[in-house]
Amino acid sequence: MEENKSAISPIQNSPEVPNNATVPPTGSSKTRLYLLGGFGVFLLIFIGYLIAQKPRSTTQTQQIIAQPTVQPKPTLPRSKAPGIIISVVVAKGIDSKTGEAIKPTATFLTTDKNIYAVTTLQNAKVGTRIEYVRYLNNKFLDNRSIKITKSNTNNTSFVWTLKNSTATRPVGQYKVKVYANGIFEKETSYTVL
């Protein structure tokens, strides 16, 4: 019997463990922590699920139901063309008396000195603004405008001139769009080879 007492007594009377200290059970406290942590994670997931499953309000449901099922009408042009510009052509020259195009063409050489865009007008009042926007290979190139200063003007023209005899024009496809008072009227194209 004394052997049993001596086997138990060193733990209780050991200098490492004070007499009044209690040794906590090792397995049960870790288990409690794991259970509490797991329950906390589960609770957070459950709350997130409930928030995600919250039913839509009636206004949101009405908005979804009220969406149109009919195809929308195609958009109309911004403005109706006034019909001031009857035609636009490109040419290598113009008549100095009438302002009409001489030798209209759609093909020019890189060394052609002048290219004219000639617009034929009807009912153009004094103060009407005629303008062009020019594109090279579908990229904006330049633009300019003029105002009609004389009544009964039938033709206006824009000219693109080479600066000197050694200059050349860029090769490509050109497009010229003409406008009357800011509203698109006509367009023409030409090629420089």
Sequence and secondary structure as in RCSB ss.txt:
>XXXX:A:sequence
MEENKSAISPIQNSPEVPNNATVPPTGSSKTRLYLLGGFGVFLLIFIGYLIAQKPRSTTQTQQIIAQPTVQPKPT
LPRSKAPGIIISVVVAKGIDSKTGEAIKPTATFLTTDKNIYAVTTLQNAKVGTRIEYVRYLNNKFLDNRSIKITK
SNTNNTSFVWTLKNSTATRPVGQYKVKVYANGIFEKETSYTVL
>XXXX:A:secstr
 HHHHHHHHHHHS TTS TT     HHHHHHHHHHHHHHHHHHHHHHHHHHHT    HHHHHHHHTS  S     
  SS   S EEEEEEEEEE TTT  EEEE SEE TT SEEEEEEEESS  TT EEEEEEEETTEEEEEEEEE  S
TT  EEEEEEE SSTT     EEEEEEEEETTEEEEEEEEEE 
